[in-house]
Amino acid sequence: MLVHKYVMNVVSKVVASLMSFVALMVMTRYVGVQYGVMMWGMAFVALFNAVTDLGFHTANMKFIAEGRDQNTCFSSYLTVKLGLITLMVVLSSAFTYANLQSGSIDQDTFLVVLVFIVYFVVQDIQATITGMYDGRLESGKSSSVFMVEYIFRSLLLMALAFMMVSRAILSLAYLFGTLISLFLSIYLFRKPKIRLVRPTYIREYARFAAPLSFSILLISSVDYLDKVLVGVYGGSLEVGFYAASMGVVWAFTSFGASLNKIMLPHLSKMDVKKNPKEGEKVMWVAERYMAMLIFPPVVFLMVLGPEVSTLLFGTGYYQAGVILSYHSIMIAAVIFAGMLTQVLYASGRVAVYGKAVIAYAAVVILSYALLIPDNLLGIQLGNLGGVGAAISLSVGYTFLAILLAYLVRHKLDIKFYNKFWKHLVSAAISLVCLLTFTHYFNASGILMLLLAGAVCLLSYIATALLLGEIKKEDVALITTALNPKKLKESLDDEIG
C-alpha cells in the first residue's frame, strides 16, 4: 500500500528530527559558537555541492519508475555523479584555500570546511544507491539508511559537545554518521543484484536534466546562501540562531520531502501527462491530508516560536524563536511547492519548473539584499540578519507555490484542491483561538506549551469537522496507515 511507504518515510524523519533536536539542545548549551561556525562551513560547501545534482537524481528516479533497465540506470547515474563530485571537490577546495590565504577564514574554519567537503563526497555517493531505492518505491530501505545516519550523527554530536571540542572535531560527527549510513546502504543494495554495465543512458539523462539543471543549481544556491550572508553580516552566533530555527523548519518540511519521494515515481508510472484527471485525484488527496498535517504546527510556531526555542535550546537562544516565527510560513509553502513540482517532473515539464525557479530566485535574492545587510554601497538597508533571511524565504516560497499551482493548472489542466479554502479558514480560526489563549495565559514551560498546542489543534479539528473536511473514512485510513503489522509486511517485502 502506497500509504505505508509514506508512513515509513515519515517515521524515519520523526526519529531523525527527535534525535537532531536532542543533539541541538546539547550543542546550543555547550558549544553555541562552534555550532554556528560549523553550520556556516556546511552551508559554504553546500553551495558548491549544488553542482552534483543538476536534475540527474530526478531523472534517475523517473527512468527507474518507468521500467528502464536498472543496471544501465545505475551505471549511467553513477558515472555522471562521480564526474560532478570531482568538479565539486575542485571548486570548493580552490575557493576555500583562496579564502584561507586572504585571511577571510582562520585555520580552524578551514579544517571545518575540509571535513564537510569529504562529508558531501560520501553523501553524494550514497545518493546513487538511495536514488535506486526511491525509484523502486523501496521506502523502507531509504528510510532506514536516513534514520541510521541521524541517530549515529546525533549521538556523536552530543558526546563531542559534552567534551567541548573544537569546531573541526565537532564536524567529524557528520562525516562518521554518513559513513555508517553508506555502509548500510551498500549492504541493503544486495537485492536485487545490480551490475555495472556500459552507461548508455547518459545522453538521455542529460536531455531530461538539461532544462532542470540550472533551476536546481539556482534553488540550491539560494537556499544555502542565507546562512552564508547571515554569517557575513550578523556573525557566527546569529548563524547559530538561524540554523537552530532551520532545524525546526526542516523537521516539518521533511513530511513533504517524504511524500515527494513517493509521488514522483507514482505519478511517472501512471503517466500523469496522458491521464491528468487521475493525477488530479492523487494530488487532491495529498494536498488535503498534508493541509491537515501541517497547518496546526505552522500556526503554533508562528505564535509561539520564541517560547518553543527557549524550551528546546535554552534562554540564550530566544532569538532563534523570533526567527522561527517568521520561518513558520515557509514550512507550508515549501511542502506545497514541492508537491506541485513532482507533477511537472513526472509530466516532463521541467523547463516550466525552471522558469518558475528563476522568478523565485529573483524574489528571494532581492529580499536578501534589502533585508539582511545593514547597508550596501552606502544605502541603509533592513539590517534584520536572520529575521530578514527568514522573511525572504517565506515570501519567496509562498510566491513559488502560488506560481506553480497556476502553471500546473495552465499546462496540465490539474487544479489545486478545490476545498483548500476550508483548511485556510480552519487555520485562521486556530490562529485566533491561540492568540486569545496566549493573551490571557503565559504560554511558557512545557505544560503550558502542551496546553496551547491542544488549543491550536482542537480548534483546527473542530472547524474542519464543521466544514466537512474530516470524515470517518479519514480515521479508517489513518488507522490502516499506522498498523504496525502492515508496516512490517511492507518493509519485509522490500528487504526480502
C-alpha positions in Angstrom: 0.0 0.0 0.0 1.4 3.4 -1.0 0.4 5.0 2.3 2.7 2.5 4.1 5.6 3.7 2.0 4.8 7.3 3.1 4.5 6.3 6.8 7.8 4.5 6.8 9.4 7.6 5.4 7.7 9.8 7.9 8.7 7.6 10.9 12.3 7.8 9.8 12.0 11.6 9.6 10.4 11.9 13.0 13.1 9.8 14.7 15.8 11.8 12.9 14.1 15.0 13.9 13.9 14.0 17.6 17.5 12.9 17.7 18.5 16.1 16.0 16.6 18.2 18.4 18.2 16.5 21.4 21.6 17.0 19.9 20.8 20.6 19.1 19.6 21.2 22.7 23.0 20.0 23.9 25.1 21.9 21.4 23.4 25.2 21.9 24.1 24.9 25.6 27.7 23.7 25.4 29.2 24.7 22.0 26.9 27.5 20.7 29.6 29.5 18.9 31.3 26.3 17.5 27.9 25.2 16.2 27.4 28.5 14.4 30.8 28.2 12.6 30.2 24.5 11.8 26.8 25.4 10.2 28.5 28.2 8.2 31.1 25.8 6.9 28.5 23.2 5.9 26.5 25.9 4.1 29.6 27.2 2.3 30.4 23.7 0.9 26.8 23.0 0.1 26.8 26.0 -2.3 29.4 24.1 -4.4 27.8 20.7 -3.8 24.7 22.0 -5.7 26.6 21.1 -8.9 26.5 17.4 -8.0 22.7 17.1 -8.8 21.7 19.3 -11.7 18.5 17.2 -12.2 20.2 13.8 -12.7 18.8 12.4 -9.4 15.3 13.2 -10.6 16.0 11.8 -14.0 17.2 8.6 -12.4 14.1 8.1 -10.2 11.8 8.8 -13.2 13.6 6.4 -15.5 13.6 3.6 -13.0 9.9 4.2 -12.2 9.2 4.0 -16.0 10.7 0.5 -16.1 14.0 1.2 -17.7 16.9 -1.3 -17.3 18.2 -0.8 -13.7 21.7 -1.9 -14.4 22.1 0.8 -17.1 20.3 3.4 -15.0 22.6 2.9 -12.0 25.7 2.8 -14.2 24.8 5.9 -16.0 23.8 7.8 -12.9 27.0 6.7 -11.0 29.2 7.8 -13.9 27.6 11.2 -14.1 27.7 11.6 -10.3 31.4 10.8 -10.0 32.2 13.4 -12.6 30.1 16.1 -10.8 31.6 15.1 -7.4 35.1 15.7 -8.8 34.0 19.1 -10.0 32.6 20.0 -6.6 35.8 19.0 -4.8 38.0 21.0 -7.2 35.8 24.2 -6.9 35.2 24.1 -3.1 38.8 23.3 -2.4 40.1 26.1 -4.6 37.7 28.7 -3.1 38.4 27.5 0.5 42.2 27.7 0.0 41.8 31.2 -1.5 39.8 32.4 1.5 42.4 31.0 3.9 45.2 32.8 2.0 43.3 36.1 2.0 42.6 35.8 5.7 38.8 35.6 5.3 38.7 32.4 7.3 41.0 31.1 10.1 42.8 27.7 10.2 40.1 26.1 12.3 37.3 27.1 10.0 39.4 25.9 7.1 39.5 22.5 8.7 35.7 22.5 9.2 35.2 23.2 5.5 37.6 20.3 4.6 35.6 17.9 6.8 32.4 19.0 5.0 33.9 18.5 1.6 34.6 14.9 2.5 31.2 14.6 4.1 29.4 15.7 0.9 31.5 13.3 -1.2 30.3 10.4 0.8 26.7 11.8 0.8 26.7 12.1 -3.0 28.0 8.6 -3.5 25.3 7.3 -1.1 22.7 9.2 -3.1 23.3 7.0 -6.2 22.2 4.0 -4.1 19.3 5.5 -2.2 18.1 7.0 -5.5 17.6 3.5 -6.8 15.6 2.7 -3.7 13.4 5.7 -4.2 12.8 4.9 -7.9 11.8 1.4 -7.0 9.5 2.7 -4.2 11.6 0.9 -1.6 10.9 3.5 1.1 11.8 1.1 3.9 15.4 0.8 2.7 16.0 4.5 2.1 14.2 5.4 5.3 16.4 3.0 7.3 19.6 4.5 5.8 18.4 8.0 6.5 17.4 7.2 10.1 20.6 5.4 11.0 22.7 8.4 9.8 20.9 10.8 12.0 20.9 8.6 15.0 24.7 8.0 14.9 25.4 11.6 14.0 23.3 13.0 16.9 24.9 10.6 19.4 28.4 11.6 18.3 27.5 15.3 18.3 26.2 15.1 21.9 29.3 13.2 23.1 31.6 15.7 21.4 29.6 18.7 22.7 29.9 17.5 26.3 33.6 17.3 25.8 33.6 20.9 24.4 35.8 20.0 21.5 36.9 22.4 18.7 34.6 23.1 15.8 36.6 20.9 13.4 36.4 17.9 15.7 32.7 18.5 16.2 32.2 18.5 12.4 33.6 14.9 12.2 30.3 13.7 13.7 28.6 14.5 10.4 31.3 12.6 8.5 31.2 9.5 10.7 27.4 9.4 10.7 27.2 9.4 6.9 30.0 6.8 6.6 27.9 4.4 8.8 24.8 5.0 6.7 26.8 4.5 3.5 27.8 1.0 4.7 24.2 0.2 5.5 23.0 1.4 2.1 25.6 -0.9 0.4 24.5 -3.8 2.5 20.8 -3.3 1.6 21.8 -2.9 -2.1 22.5 -6.6 -2.4 18.8 -7.3 -3.6 18.1 -7.1 -6.5 21.7 -7.5 -7.7 22.8 -4.6 -9.8 25.7 -4.9 -12.2 27.9 -2.2 -13.6 27.4 -2.1 -17.4 28.0 0.4 -20.2 26.4 3.7 -19.1 24.3 4.2 -22.3 21.6 6.3 -20.7 23.9 9.3 -20.1 22.7 11.2 -23.1 19.0 10.6 -22.2 19.7 11.6 -18.6 21.3 14.8 -19.9 18.4 15.6 -22.2 16.0 15.3 -19.3 18.2 17.1 -16.8 19.4 19.9 -19.1 16.4 22.3 -18.7 16.3 21.3 -15.0 20.0 21.7 -14.1 20.1 25.5 -13.9 16.9 25.7 -11.8 18.2 23.0 -9.3 21.5 24.7 -9.1 19.8 28.1 -8.6 17.4 27.0 -5.9 20.1 25.0 -4.0 22.4 28.0 -4.1 19.7 30.4 -2.9 18.7 28.1 -0.1 22.2 27.9 1.3 23.2 31.5 0.6 21.1 32.6 3.6 23.4 31.1 6.2 26.5 32.5 4.4 25.0 36.0 4.2 23.7 35.9 7.8 27.3 34.9 8.9 28.9 37.7 6.9 26.6 40.4 8.3 25.5 39.0 11.6 28.4 36.9 12.9 28.7 33.2 14.0 26.2 33.4 16.8 23.5 34.8 14.5 24.2 31.8 12.2 23.7 29.6 15.2 20.3 31.2 16.0 19.3 30.9 12.3 20.5 27.3 11.9 18.6 26.3 15.1 15.4 27.8 13.6 16.0 26.0 10.3 16.4 22.7 12.2 12.8 23.0 13.4 11.7 24.1 9.9 13.5 21.0 8.4 11.7 18.7 10.8 8.3 19.7 9.5 9.2 20.2 5.8 10.6 16.6 5.8 7.0 15.4 5.9 6.6 16.9 2.4 10.0 15.6 1.3 8.9 12.1 2.3 5.8 12.5 0.2 7.7 13.8 -2.8 9.9 10.7 -2.9 6.8 8.6 -3.4 4.8 10.9 -5.6 7.4 11.3 -8.4 7.7 7.5 -9.2 3.9 7.0 -8.6 2.9 9.8 -11.0 5.6 8.7 -13.5 4.1 5.2 -13.6 0.6 6.4 -14.1 1.8 8.8 -16.9 0.2 11.9 -15.5 0.7 13.8 -18.8 -1.7 11.4 -20.5 -4.0 10.9 -17.5 -4.3 14.4 -15.9 -7.6 13.6 -14.2 -6.1 10.6 -12.4 -3.2 12.8 -11.4 -5.5 15.4 -10.1 -7.2 12.8 -7.9 -3.9 11.8 -6.4 -2.9 15.5 -5.9 -6.2 16.4 -4.2 -5.8 13.6 -1.7 -2.2 14.5 -1.0 -3.0 18.3 -0.7 -5.9 17.6 1.6 -4.1 15.4 4.1 -1.0 17.5 4.0 -3.0 20.6 5.0 -4.5 18.7 7.9 -1.0 17.5 9.0 1.0 20.8 8.6 -1.3 23.8 9.2 -1.7 23.3 13.0 2.0 23.2 13.7 2.6 26.2 11.4 0.1 28.3 13.3 1.6 27.1 16.7 5.1 28.1 15.7 4.0 31.4 14.2 2.6 32.5 17.5 4.9 30.6 20.0 8.2 30.4 18.2 10.3 32.1 20.9 8.8 30.0 23.7 9.4 26.8 21.7 13.0 27.9 21.0 13.7 28.8 24.7 12.4 25.4 25.8 14.4 23.5 23.2 17.7 25.4 23.1 17.8 27.4 26.3 17.2 31.0 27.2 20.3 32.1 25.2 18.6 31.1 22.0 15.4 33.2 22.4 16.3 35.0 19.1 16.2 31.7 17.3 12.5 31.5 18.2 11.9 35.0 16.8 13.4 33.9 13.5 11.3 30.7 13.7 8.1 32.7 13.9 8.9 34.2 10.5 10.2 30.9 9.2 6.9 29.1 10.0 5.1 30.2 6.9 7.9 28.8 4.8 7.1 25.3 6.1 3.7 25.1 4.4 4.9 26.9 1.3 7.9 24.5 0.8 5.7 21.5 1.2 3.0 22.5 -1.3 5.6 23.9 -3.8 7.4 20.5 -3.6 4.2 18.5 -4.3 3.4 20.6 -7.4 7.0 20.3 -8.6 6.6 16.5 -8.7 3.7 16.9 -11.1 5.8 18.9 -13.5 8.7 16.5 -13.2 6.5 13.4 -13.9 5.0 15.1 -16.9 8.3 16.1 -18.3 7.6 19.8 -17.9 10.9 20.6 -16.4 11.5 23.7 -18.4 8.3 25.2 -17.0 9.6 24.5 -13.5 12.9 26.1 -14.4 11.2 29.4 -15.3 9.3 29.4 -12.0 12.5 28.9 -10.1 14.2 31.8 -11.8 11.3 34.0 -10.7 11.5 32.6 -7.2 15.3 33.2 -7.0 14.8 36.8 -8.2 12.3 37.5 -5.4 14.5 35.8 -2.7 17.8 37.4 -3.7 16.2 40.8 -3.9 14.7 40.3 -0.4 18.1 39.1 0.9 19.8 42.2 -0.4 17.1 44.5 1.1 16.6 42.8 4.5 19.8 41.1 5.7 22.7 43.7 5.4 22.9 46.9 7.4 24.0 48.9 4.3 25.1 48.3 0.7 27.1 50.8 -1.2 26.2 53.4 1.4 22.5 52.8 1.2 20.8 52.0 4.5 19.1 48.6 4.4 17.0 46.4 6.7 19.8 45.1 8.9 17.5 42.2 10.1 20.1 39.4 9.9 18.4 36.0 10.4 14.9 37.5 10.6 15.5 39.1 7.2 16.6 35.8 5.7 13.5 34.0 7.2 11.2 36.6 5.8 12.9 36.4 2.4 12.4 32.6 2.2 8.9 32.7 3.5 7.9 35.3 0.9 9.8 33.5 -1.9 8.4 30.0 -1.3 4.9 31.3 -0.9 5.3 33.1 -4.3 6.7 29.9 -5.8 3.8 27.7 -4.5 1.2 30.0 -6.0 3.1 30.3 -9.3 3.5 26.5 -9.6 -0.2 26.0 -8.8 -1.1 28.3 -11.7 1.4 26.7 -14.1 0.2 23.1 -13.2 -3.3 24.1 -13.9 -2.5 26.0 -17.1 -0.1 23.4 -18.6 -1.7 20.1 -17.4 -5.2 21.1 -16.5 -4.6 19.8 -13.0 -6.3 22.1 -10.5 -5.3 22.7 -6.9 -7.6 21.1 -4.3 -10.9 22.8 -4.7 -11.8 22.8 -1.0 -8.4 24.0 0.2 -10.1 27.2 1.4 -11.7 25.2 4.2 -8.3 24.4 5.6 -7.2 28.1 5.3 -10.3 29.0 7.3 -9.6 26.3 9.9 -6.0 27.6 10.2 -7.3 31.2 10.6 -9.8 30.2 13.4 -7.0 28.2 15.1 -4.7 31.3 14.9 -7.4 33.4 16.6 -8.0 30.9 19.3 -4.3 30.5 20.0 -3.7 34.3 20.2 -6.7 34.6 22.5 -5.2 31.9 24.8 -1.8 33.5 24.9 -3.4 36.9 25.7 -4.8 35.5 28.9 -2.1 32.9 29.8 1.7 32.9 29.8 2.5 30.0 27.4 6.0 29.3 28.7 7.2 26.0 30.0 6.4 22.5 28.7 3.0 22.1 30.3 1.6 25.5 29.1 3.0 24.9 25.6 1.3 21.5 25.5 -1.9 23.1 26.6 -1.5 25.8 24.0 -0.8 23.1 21.4 -4.0 21.4 22.3 -6.0 24.6 21.9 -4.4 25.1 18.5 -5.0 21.6 17.3 -8.5 21.1 18.7 -9.8 24.4 17.3 -8.4 23.4 13.9 -10.0 20.0 14.0 -13.4 21.4 15.3 -13.5 23.9 12.4 -12.6 21.3 9.8 -15.2 18.9 11.2 -17.9 21.7 10.9 -16.8 22.4 7.4 -16.9 18.7 6.5 -13.2 18.2 5.8 -12.6 15.5 8.4 -14.7 12.3 8.0 -15.0 8.8 9.3 -13.1 7.5 6.2 -10.1 9.6 7.2 -9.9 7.9 10.6 -10.1 4.5 9.0 -7.3 5.4 6.5 -5.0 6.7 9.3 -5.6 3.6 11.4 -4.7 1.4 8.4 -1.6 3.5 7.6 -0.3 3.2 11.2 -1.0 -0.5 11.5 2.4 -1.9 12.7 1.7 -5.4 11.2 1.1 -4.0 7.7 4.1 -1.7 8.0 6.3 -4.6 8.9 4.9 -6.6 6.0 5.7 -3.8 3.6 9.3 -3.5 4.9 9.8 -7.3 4.8 8.7 -7.3 1.2 11.4 -4.8 0.3 14.3 -6.4 2.1 13.3 -9.9 1.2 
